[in-house]
Amino acid sequence: MYDVLYLDQNGTLRLVAASLERHSAVIVARAEADARGIGRMFLAGSEPPPSGRAVLIVSSGGEATIAAAA
């Protein structure tokens, strides 16, 4: 299961959707990124985009997983 998160320019994560199957998480993340005009998904350890905003797909797992995504 996966969660979709929005990372704003201040580094704050907001939950967009929770506990989705992989395919559904991808659809939600694409739609959210398109609506916000930003990028989606990046690999762990990658530099965040210049705007600091992104839509992320992370493994569901509660606050520990969300904190690790930041």
FENGIZI-V396567 format. One record per residue. N is the residue number from 1. SS is DSSP state (~ for helix, > for strand, _ for the rest). OMEGA is omega as a letter, one per 20 degrees, with the letter a starting at -180 (999 if undefined). NEAR is the number of other ideal C-beta (glycine too) atoms within 10 Angstrom. Layout:
n: (N | N)
ss: (SS | SS)
omega: (OMEGA | OMEGA)
near: (NEAR | NEAR)
//
This chain:
n: (1 | 2 | 3 | 4 | 5 | 6 | 7 | 8 | 9 | 10 | 11 | 12 | 13 | 14 | 15 | 16 | 17 | 18 | 19 | 20 | 21 | 22 | 23 | 24 | 25 | 26 | 27 | 28 | 29 | 30 | 31 | 32 | 33 | 34 | 35 | 36 | 37 | 38 | 39 | 40 | 41 | 42 | 43 | 44 | 45 | 46 | 47 | 48 | 49 | 50 | 51 | 52 | 53 | 54 | 55 | 56 | 57 | 58 | 59 | 60 | 61 | 62 | 63 | 64 | 65 | 66 | 67 | 68 | 69 | 70)
ss: (_ | > | > | > | > | > | > | _ | _ | _ | _ | _ | > | > | > | > | > | > | > | > | _ | ~ | ~ | ~ | ~ | ~ | ~ | ~ | ~ | ~ | ~ | ~ | ~ | ~ | ~ | ~ | _ | _ | _ | > | _ | _ | _ | _ | _ | _ | _ | _ | _ | _ | _ | _ | _ | > | > | > | > | > | > | _ | _ | _ | ~ | ~ | ~ | ~ | ~ | ~ | ~ | _)
omega: (a | r | r | a | r | r | a | a | r | a | r | r | r | r | r | r | a | r | r | r | a | a | r | r | r | a | r | a | r | a | r | r | r | a | a | a | a | r | r | r | r | a | r | a | r | r | r | r | a | a | a | a | r | r | a | r | r | r | r | r | r | a | a | r | a | r | a | r | a | 999)
near: (12 | 23 | 23 | 26 | 23 | 19 | 21 | 14 | 12 | 7 | 10 | 10 | 16 | 10 | 10 | 18 | 17 | 14 | 10 | 19 | 10 | 10 | 9 | 14 | 23 | 16 | 14 | 19 | 23 | 15 | 15 | 17 | 19 | 11 | 9 | 15 | 8 | 18 | 15 | 20 | 16 | 15 | 5 | 8 | 5 | 9 | 6 | 14 | 14 | 7 | 13 | 12 | 18 | 21 | 23 | 23 | 21 | 18 | 11 | 13 | 13 | 9 | 7 | 8 | 14 | 18 | 9 | 11 | 16 | 11)
//
